[in-house]
Structure formats: C-alpha cells, structure tokens
Amino acid sequence: MKRIDINTVEPGDILFTARPGKVSKSIRFATKGIVSHAMICVQLGSFIDSTAEGVQARNLQRELFNEDELIFQFRLKDPVGQEVLSKVIDYARAEIGARYSLPEAMRSVAGMRKPRSNRQFCSRLVARVYKKAGLDLVPDADYCSPEDLRLSPLLVEIPVQTETVSEEETRWRETNANPVRDTHQAHNAILDVARSFDPGIESLNDLYPLLANRPDVDPEIAAVLRESGYLDLWRIEIETFPWRYDQTLIATMTDPGQMAQLREYCIGTVIEAYSGGMRFAVNLVQLQALQSQYGGESFRLWVELYETLVLNDQARREVAFTWLSEHHPDDLKRHMEQIEPHSPYWYSIVDRVEPKLAALSRLGVAAEEDLNVCSSCGDQPAAAYRVVNGAQTMPGVPSLRLCNDCIEIRRDMGNILAPFLP
C-alpha cells in the first residue's frame, strides 16, 4: 500500500484519483477522462471531499492506495495571496456535513445542468469553494466533472510523491481509534436531529440560524451535542499524543528515532503555527456573539468547546516552537509561520476576530501612509511581535506591530509577546 507524502501537498492543492472499480471506470468512460474523484487539501495532512457519505474532512495519512492506483496533484498556476487561499479553505470547511447528491453527480457526467441544489458531489464541492473565493476553475461550478477540473487552464500538475505504508502500520491503524470515523458519526447524529426540524439543513453551520429562529429546538440540539460524543472528540488527540501538548512529556523523548520524528512533526506544526488552527478562533468569536444575542444551552456548549480547542491549538504550537528552539533553532527560523501585521492576510484574520483592532490599525496606517506603524496608536518606530498567549487575551490575533510604549501597555494587560524571528 502507498499514501501521498503529506509534506509535498499544500493547502488549496486539488488531488484527483482513479481507483479501480465499476463506478470509477463508468465516470471516466462517460467523461472521456482519466480521473473519477476530486478532493481539496485544507491543511497539512488534511483534505475535504464529497462522497456517498457526504462532505467530510479526512486525514491524508489514513488515505491508502494500492500500488497500481493513479493519483494526480494539481495546484493553481498563478499563486494567490494567503488571504484568498484562506477563503477557499474556509468555504470548504463550511460545507462539512452536506449531503451527497447522486442524481446531480450523474447529470454532471451526462451533460445535464438542472436543478442546482445545496447538496454536493466531489467536483462541485471543489469548483464551488474556489468560485466563492473569486476563482472560476471551470465555466459552471455547479455542474462539472473531475475531468473538467483537471483540465482547468488555471491549474498546473505537480508530480505526486508517495511513500510506502508498512503492514505493521496498517494493522495499528485498523486496531486503534479512528478520530475521522468518530467525527463523521458524531456530525451525522447531530445533523439527523437538526434535519428532523428542518429537512433543508446541509452543514453544521446551518444549525446556527436554526437555533436563532427556533429556540424551541435548543434542548434537543444540546442533548445530541452531548450524547453524540461531539463535544469530547478533541480528547482522542490528547490521549493518543499527550506529548504534543505538554513540554515536560516531549522533553522525555530522547531516543534518536523519536527525535527524528519529533523534528518532522514540530516543523509541520510551526509551518502552520497560526493558520492551522485559525478556524477555532474564528468560530469561537462567532459563537460568542450568537450566545450573547440568543442565549441557549447549545450555543453555550459550543462556546465552551471552542474555548478548549483554541487553548489546545495554542499549547500544541508553543510546545513545538519550544522544542525546535532548543534542538533545531535553524529549522524554527526557516519554517515558523509569522503573519506580518497589517498585511492583507493579517487583516483578513483580524477583521473577523478583533474588528476594532483592525479598524484602529487602519487609521494609523492611513494617517502615516505607512504599514510599519504601531497597531494600537499609529506611532513609529514599531516592531513586529507574535502573540504567544492569544487564546487567553485575544483569540485569533496572530501578531501585532507595537511601539515601545504600547508593548509595555500590552504586556501589563497580560499579553505575552515575542519579537519576530529574524
């Protein structure tokens, strides 16, 4: 068996496959193409696709292929800014839970173009999320085949790199916890209850307006949030890899083989130091606003969950940062994600999690006609700092540019701020 080397796949990459079997062969025959399925990478080792089980996020390391199976990897021919790419990924994540539309998938292959529902199939999902971010990969995002996407003039093929999966690892995965499966089952349990009140609900995000407009359904939604195990899914990761979240535990792993694996893991973590878990902070801020406006047990449970996820993401990042700083500082300087304050990507984040801060910094930038002003007061000189403990102080804000006065004020307020690495 083989799998794709996750270190060679970037967020936004589109993966195409041609698996053996009647369905795959039928799709390729009908489209006169060489691929039958499409999926989009959203994070290091994570991809989203639409199958008969619906839209779900999955672990690329768990996606195994036979040696003779074909895999193709494509990327945007002309790179876009991180703020655009983050929109693509956010749109893809927002579709998790949406049901699969077999009739529309068949019509896309047959050349029929109606109706157009909110349900998904693999190529529609990929084309739609890019279209929502302003990128038309194909003429009709609602009805296209995997082969149509593969032939998009906006994409370029990247050589696929795979690695062999040992029988020992395959057996280990078969006998140990499968968080992807557990997550999918929990999502389905929640959506089944929600659809009993509104059959038009597709994704988990659709539950927010349902709860806002139908407070009477709150007790049942809250109950299924608890009973499905959804609120405790994060514990699987903590229990399986406790050292990822504990500096004391990771320090005890000194075997040379372990050290090599830790190095690879920590590099993969700091590459997406802030962007990898940004969705947790964005969701937290949104849910806090909904809880404040509408109340209810369901929103309260969601807020508590995302407060935990934001804290866990921060712990994971800082453990990896500290380990690399002690053992491989050059790797840390080379790979650490540092989001430049007042850049388009920075504003695309801060506009959602701290809009007042974003507005204040824009005033300073406009007044001085210079991006290198203090994010708080607009003064100069000002240096860039990464926010170390944003989970406790300003969830989601990755960095600030601060003058000498404001750095002291921020630190007095409890912010832990570290200068950008050179």
N, C-alpha and C positions, 0 to 999 in steps of 0.2 A: 504494500500500500504506500501511497505518497500523499503529501499535502503541500500546499503553497507555502513558501517561506514568507512568514508574515513581515519580516524586515525589508522585503522588497516591494511591499504594497503600501501605497499612500492613501490617506483619506480622499475620497472622491473617485478613486480608481473604479473602473467597471470590469467585473470578471464575467466571462462567458464560458459556458461548459457545453459539452456534447457527450452526455452519458449514454451508455448502451441501454437498450430497451425500446419497446414499441412506441411509446409516447414521444420520446426524444427523436426517434427516426421519422415519425409522422410529421413532427413540426419542421424538421429540416427538409423533408421532402416537399411539404406544402409551401415553404418559403424559399425553396431552391437555395438554401443556405448551409452553413457548416456548424451553426450553433443552435441550441434549443432552450437555453436558460441564461438569464442575466441577473446579476446581483451587484450591489454597490458597497464599497468599503467605507465605513464611517469612523473608524478609529483603528489604532494599531491592533491587529488581530481580531477585529470585529467587523461583520458585514450584515447588511439587511437585505432580505429578498422576500418575494411573494410566491408562496407555493400553495398547494391544495389546503394546507393547514393555516393559511392566512399570512399576513406580514409579520415577520419576527426578526429579531436581532440574534445573530448566532456567532459562535467562536470559530474563526477561520482555522485554528489549530485542531479543532474537532472535525473539520470537514475533510474526510478522507476520500481518495480517488484510487481506482485501480491503475496499474502502471500504463495501460493502453488507453486510458480515458484522456480526451482532449480538453485542455484548459487554455483560455486566451485572456490576456490582460490588456486593457486599454486605458488611456489617460487623455485628458484634454490636451490638444495640440498646442494651444496657446494658454499658458498658465494664467490663472486669475488670482486676485487678491484673496488673502485668508478670510476677509470679511464676506466675500461672495461664497467661497467654499463652505464656510460655516453655515450659511443659509441652506445650501444643498443638504448638508448633513442634518440640520435641524428639521427640515421638511421631511426627510426620510424617517427620522426617529418619530415624528408626529404621526406617522402612518402605522406604527406598530399596533397590531391587533385588528387592522382592517381585513375584512373577509376577501377570499379569492373569488373572482368571477370567471368561472369556466366558460359560460356562454360568450362573454366578451373576448376572452382569450382566443376562443375558436374563431370568432368573427374577425379578429385582427389578422389571423393567418389566412382567412378566406377572402379578405379584402373588403369586408362589410364594415360600416362606420357608425352604426347606431344600435342601441341607445348608448348614453355616456353616463355611467353611474359613478358613485364614490368608491366602489369596490376596486380591487386591484388585481393585476397579474404581473408577472415579473418585469416585462419590458415597459409596460405602462408605468409602473412604480418608478423605475429609473428615469424614464423620459420626463415624467411629471415633476419630480423633485428638482431636476435641472431646469425645467421650464419655469417653475415658480421662482427660481433664483435668477431668471432672465437669460437662460441659455437654452436655445432651441436645438437640441441634438438631432431631431427629426421633424418633418413638416407637421405631423399630427401626433402629439404626445399621448393622446387618449387611445389611439389605435396604431400600434406599431409592433413589429416582431423583434425578437432578439437579433435577427439578422439585419433588420433595418438599423438598429442601434450600432451594430458592429461596423456597418458601412458609413456611419455618420462622418461627414467631412471635418467635423470639429474634434474628432478623436484620432489618436495615433496608437498603434500597437506597441506594447512593451514586452520584451522577452520574458516569459514566465520562468521563475526559478522555483523548483520544488525540492523537497527533502524526503528521504525515506522514513517511514514510521515503523518502528520495530514491533514485532509481535508482542513483546513484553508490555510496551506502552499501550498497545491496542487493548490488551486484556485488562490493564489497570483502569483504562477509561470505561470499559464495559462494566466493571465491578465497583466503581466509585461514584460519588454524587455527580449528577449531571445538572448543573445550575441552569443551563439553557432550556432543558426539558421542563424543569420545575417552574421556571419563569413563564414559559409558554402555557403551562397548565393553569397557573395562577391567573394570568391575563384572561384566559378563556373563561374561567369560573366567574370573574368579575364582569366580563362583557356579557356573558349569558344572562346574569341577573339584570344588568342595565338594559339589555335588549328586550327583556320582558316588559319594561315600561315604555321603551321607545325602540321599535324594530329598526329604525334608521341609523342607530349608533354603529359606528365602524371602529373607531380607535379609542384608546383610553382618554385622550384629550376631549372627546365628545362628552365625557361624563361631567365635565365642569359646567357647561351650560345646562345640562340635565338637572344637576343639583341646584343650580342657581334658580331655575324656573320651576322646579318641582321639589320643594323642601320636604314634602311628604315621603319621598323615596329615600331620604337620608339614612334612616335606621337600617334599611335592608342593604344599602350600599356599604355602610360602615361595617355591618355584620360580615359581608362577604370579603371585605378587605382583610378582616381579622382571620376568618375561617379558611381562606384560600392559601394562607401562608405567604401572601404577597408582602406583608409588612416585615417579614423575617428573612426574605431571600438573601439579603446582604450578609447574614450570618454565615452562609455557606463559604463565602470567600474568606472571611475572618478565621473561621475554624479550620479551613484547609491550609491557608497560608498565613498563620498569625505573625510570622516574622516580617511580612510586608508592612505591618502597621506598628511594629514595636522595635525601637532602636536597640534595646537590650538583647532581644532574641536574635536579631540579624547579626549582632556582633559575635555571637557564639558560633556562627557558621564559618569555620576557618579551614575546612578541608579544601585542598586545591581544586578539586572538581566542583565543589559548591561555590567557591569563589569565582570561578569562570562563569557559572550560570548566573550568579548574583550580578556580575558585571553586565552581562547581556540584559538581564531583567531591569536593572536600575537605569541603564541607558534608554531602554524602551519606555520607561516611566517618565524620565525627565524630558524626553523629546516632546511629550505631550503634557508637560508639567501642569499647565493651566487649561489648555483647550480640551484635554482628555476628559475632565470632569466638569466642564463649564455648564453642561446641561443641568447638573444638580442644583447649582446656584440659581440659574435662570428659573427653573421650576419652583424652587423654594420661594423666590420673591413673588412669583405669580400666585402661588398657593397662599402665601401670607396675605396678599391683597384680597383674594377670594374669601379667606376665612374672616378677615376683618369686615368685609362687606356683607357676607351672607351667614356667617356662623356655621354651625352644624358639626356633627361628630366626624363625618367623612373628611372634610377639609382639615379638621384638627389632626386627625391621624396622618394625613398626607404631609402636613407641615412637620410633624414630629419625625416622620420617615426621612424627609429630605434634609432636615437639620442634621440627622445622623449621617446621611450619605455625604453631605458637604464636609463634615468633620472627618469622616473616614478617608475621603479623597485627599484632604489636606495632610493627614497623617501619612498616607502612602507616599505622597510626593516628597514630604520632608525626610522620611526615612531613607528613600532612595537618594535624595540630594546629599544627606549627611554621609551615607556610606560611600558614595563616589568621591566626595570631597576628601575623605580620609584615605581611600585606596587608589583612586584613579582621577585625580583633580583635572588632568588634561582632558579626559573624557567629559567631565562635567562642563568645562569651558566650551568644549566643541559642540555638545548636544543639548545643553539646558535651554528650554524654551523661555525666552524673555520677550514679553509683548511690549513693544515700545509705546510709552504713554503718548496720547494724542494722535496716534496713527489711525487710519481708517478702521483697522481691525479692533483696536482698543475702544474706539467709540462704538463700534457695533456691539461690543460686550457691555460697556458701562452704561450706554443708553438704556439697556434693559434691566440692569441690576441696581444702578445708582444714578438715575436720570438727573438729579440735582447736581451731582458732582460733574457729570458730563456737560451740563449747561454752564456751570461755573467755569470750567476749564476752557470752554469755547469762548467765553467772554474775554478771558485773559489772552488767549491766542489771537483773537481778533484785535484786541486793543494794541498788542505789541507787534502784530503781524509776524509772529514767530512761534513755532511749535515748541520751542525749548523753554517755555515759561513754567512757573510753578502751577501745578494742577489746582491748588487751593486759592492762591492770592494773585497769581499772574506775574509775580516778581521774577527777576533774574539776578544772579545765576541760579539755576536749579538743576539738580541731578536726578537720574532715574533710579528708582528703588522698586524691588519686587515686594509684594505684600506676602509675608510669611504666614500670618495667622488671620487671613481674611474670613475664615469660617466663623470666627468669634466677633469680628469687628465690621467687616463689610463684604459679605459673601459675594463671590464672583469677580471682585475687582482684582486684577492680576498685578497691577503696578501703578505707581504714581511718580510724577516728576515734582520734586519739592525743593523749596529754598531752605536755607539754614534755619530760619525761624519756624517754618511750617513743619520741618522734620521733627523738631523738638516738641511742637504742639501735638503732632500726631502720636509721637511716642508717649507723651504724657497721657493721651487718651487710651492707651493700651495697644496701639498698633506696633507690631514687630515688623520692621522694615530693613531689608538688606540691600546694599548697593548692587547694581547690576554687575555681573561678572564681566571682566574685560574681554 
